[in-house]
């Protein structure tokens, strides 16, 4: 993360930009539309600073380190199958701080039961394959012993 912190005025100015999803004193999160726009413009030959200015973002406010890492990160994201969309959505791994409704709890439990059933089926298949392999190796040993 960049060491440059935003001032209150910079935070307010960045919040007004439609390409900024959220911003704090330390961090900025851009919209998926901006990420796609950035990659398209970069492929056309524009520099990161030019792209930021055309999107209404001032590179001086962001700082050189943020601009460089943003450019590297989005170009790398563009080469993924998923594209530039944020893969963290919906799976942050953080525990809920609120109580679940009965319906949400039931949905989670149904999902857990389904997962455990699939896991049991998988384990049964592994046991079956191992048993068949043991039987084959025992047959080979028995036939070799009977030939002697």
Secondary structure, 3 states (H helix, E strand, C coil): CCCCCCCHHHHHHHHCCCCEEEECCCCEEECHHHHHHHHHHHHCCCCHHHHHHHCCCCHHHHCHHHHHHHHHHHHHHHCCCCCCCCCCCCCCCCCCCCCCCHHHHHHHHHHHHHHHHHHHHHHHHHHHHHHHHHHHHHHHHHHHHHHC
